[in-house]
Amino acid sequence: MSDAVRYSREGAIGLIQVVNPPVNALSQAVRAGLSAAFQQGANDPEAKVLVIYGDGRTFIAGADIREFGKPPQPPALGTVIGEIETCSKPTVAAIHGTALGGGLEVALGCLFRVAIPGAKVGLPEVKLGIIPGAGGTQRLPRVAGVTAALEMITSGRHVPVEEAADLGIVDAIIDTKDVKAAGIAFAQRVIAEGLTALPVRDRDGKLAEARADRSVFADARKKLEKSARGLFSPFRCVDAVEAAVDLPIDDGLKRERELFQQCMESPQRAAQIHVFFGEREVAKVPGMSKDITARPVNKAAVIGAGTMGGGIAMCFANAGIPVTVVETAQDALDRGLNRVRSNYDISAKRGRMTPDDVEARMALITPSLDLADLHDADLIIEAVFESLDVKKEVFAKLDKIAKPGAVLATNTSYLDVDAIAAMTSRPADVLGMHFFSPANVMRLLEVVRGAKTDDDALRTALEVGRKFGKVAVVSGVCDGFIGNRMLRTYKTQMDYLLEDGALPQEIDAAITGFGFPMGLYAMGDLAGLDIGYMTRRREDATRPADARYVAIADRLYEKGRLGQKTGAGWYRYEDGRTPIPDPEVDAIILEESQKKGINRRPFTVDEIQTRALCALVNEGAKVLGEGIALRPVDIDMVWLFGYGFPSWEGGPMFWADRRGLAKVLADIRGFADHDPKSWVPAPLLVELAEAGKTFKEWSDAR
Ligand SMILES: NC(=O)c1ccc[n+]([C@@H]2O[C@H](COP(=O)([O-])OP(=O)(O)OC[C@H]3O[C@@H](n4cnc5c(N)ncnc54)[C@H](O)[C@@H]3O)[C@@H](O)[C@H]2O)c1
């Protein structure tokens, strides 16, 4: 037998221990070992009940990622689980840590499942663009019911043990820290009390309701149309669970296999695996020693209680870190704190937290009008107006107040972090923490490393981001950092298209057609057109005289069309939220084209999408070549978690690699033939395209 699975016996109980550190993943050796160990247990005349449990910190946490993308090696997991399920002796899975994916599927092959406190179960395959492929979609509804199984399988959520017990996934929670002892205790009950159960494959009771009323499937699909629009595998999850209801189990397992194969063959899968691992990879900073640890953050502060400051304060409160919020005037402070409270109240109304939770979180937030109150904060995040002068003044003051070793962060969207750091005597402690709006919701956090930022200050910001549940990506200093710099280039190109012949609704339709949840111009209306207008006025003095300038947005602003908040912007709004194309805007656009003597021409969806993506990729390649982004995957994660780039396309750099850099470059050169000034190919893109390489290959070789 392989070392990865060990068989032993204590009294009448056969013990099958999985030993494949760190997480007992289901490698080929484990699968073969399980098959052999259950066989041995079945053949052991002294063993009356067989218990499977995991060595180390967890039960089986899932498939072995080292086998991803390789040809499958027998025995198949489904076959092994079939053997466990038809074993001649009662079987007990004793769960601690996590039983995820194939791990839970193994447990569902057993007659009984017990767990110790703290355990979690789940079928997270959907997050990798696939469905559970070893019976999970057929067995889970048989123990948990169809509604719960659909929710768990389409969300991939990790379910805490108490909930798993309520749902019937776990038969008993045994209050001990020792999982082997828990398994033995339950096995002894099986012997002493003669406990019996049907194998999961033979259970049918919990399927009856959905069989009688099929609306549960229509409801699940309708929900996914909102939450998983464009994704392939969540819908296949529903198909598979539906098969559990419609087909005898062996046919259902076959159907599950077919749907699993369809997911494997879908181009979405590779992109989703890229996203899954990318989310984890960005936490690693190349060149930073593992010995660098984060500074402790037990007390925090936020300066400014506006849109961003309030959201950032909520992040701290949600993470259980006391935070002081400083404003300049009482009314601004009250407004900010009231908004925080009303956000929490809405969450409580929706059942996401209790009224006690709301009070506990509000109690962690201390309002103040005095910057001196920040003297003992370990991390201070500034979120005042986007003005370099105001920010410089705040940091000069902070330098005198903050305790030695405090990390000083700015939430600026575009401004020079080094210039801000230079206002202090401690630039090594200064960095950017660029949150996205709403700050308590959006997953992305750009952590901006200044020229002098210390590694441990950087590590502190990354660690705080992790505690907030965010995807924290390191960026160097430049105008707009990774995300907004790329956004600007892309928006500029779309504005050119407006003047050259497209309409906002056509561009937005092309962008949402690609998979973004919202169009660029609808997004502009949501954020408000005043911000961009002010930025452009600031830039008037430095804009080169011969630069192409599109004045359409200025015309809208001058007409008081500031976006959703004024009921009109790029679109008009009747209900305050739904954009309706407006002939008045079309007329303004046509006038502006005419003024410049432009012969408007129509653009196809494909042309618009190609331009948008090429603009992103070309700027992304510049960001990468200049060392602003550490790796292409960092750019991809910024766009996925900050700007709604569709996850099944993997991010702009992944998209480019898949399209082929030579093709991307050829498109860009085609655009440059007509507009050489705004389409200058990135040197890195040229280098890689000519060498026939991808961004990923370039990055992996470094
Ligand atoms: N709104 C966004 O979508 C967004 C996204 C990312 C980053 N940012 C950045 O976050 C920062 C704040 O933006 P916002 O949208 O929250 O602005 P906001 O106008 O809503 O809030 C700014 C707050 O700062 C307060 N303030 C100004 N000077 C202060 C001082 N010296 N001390 C204490 N408080 C002071 C103001 O009273 C105001 O309440 C800006 O740098 C902005 O670029 C904004």
The ligand as a Gaussian input file, in Angstrom:
#p B3LYP/6-31G(d) Opt

LIG

0 1
 N      -14.655000      58.369000      -4.663000
 C      -13.991000      57.403000      -5.260000
 O      -14.531000      56.651000      -6.061000
 C      -12.534000      57.193000      -4.926000
 C      -11.945000      55.967000      -5.203000
 C      -10.623000      55.733000      -4.843000
 C       -9.904000      56.740000      -4.238000
 N      -10.484000      57.940000      -3.997000
 C       -9.654000      58.957000      -3.341000
 O      -10.013000      59.034000      -1.982000
 C       -9.835000      60.363000      -1.495000
 C      -11.129000      60.820000      -0.892000
 O      -12.152000      60.768000      -1.863000
 P      -13.698000      60.830000      -1.495000
 O      -14.429000      60.448000      -2.715000
 O      -13.921000      60.103000      -0.252000
 O      -13.892000      62.384000      -1.237000
 P      -15.017000      63.104000      -0.377000
 O      -15.061000      64.504000      -0.865000
 O      -16.247000      62.299000      -0.347000
 O      -14.420000      63.092000       1.096000
 C      -13.310000      63.812000       1.507000
 C      -13.509000      64.168000       2.974000
 O      -12.291000      64.627000       3.504000
 C      -12.580000      65.675000       4.428000
 N      -11.367000      66.481000       4.597000
 C      -10.829000      67.359000       3.741000
 N       -9.689000      67.888000       4.274000
 C       -9.513000      67.306000       5.472000
 C       -8.530000      67.413000       6.490000
 N       -7.505000      68.232000       6.350000
 N       -8.680000      66.666000       7.596000
 C       -9.735000      65.837000       7.724000
 N      -10.680000      65.690000       6.795000
 C      -10.582000      66.418000       5.681000
 C      -13.726000      66.411000       3.815000
 O      -14.449000      67.131000       4.768000
 C      -14.538000      65.275000       3.192000
 O      -15.520000      64.802000       4.082000
 C       -9.361000      61.168000      -2.689000
 O       -7.971000      61.221000      -2.664000
 C       -9.853000      60.359000      -3.874000
 O       -9.081000      60.550000      -5.030000
 C      -11.785000      58.175000      -4.303000

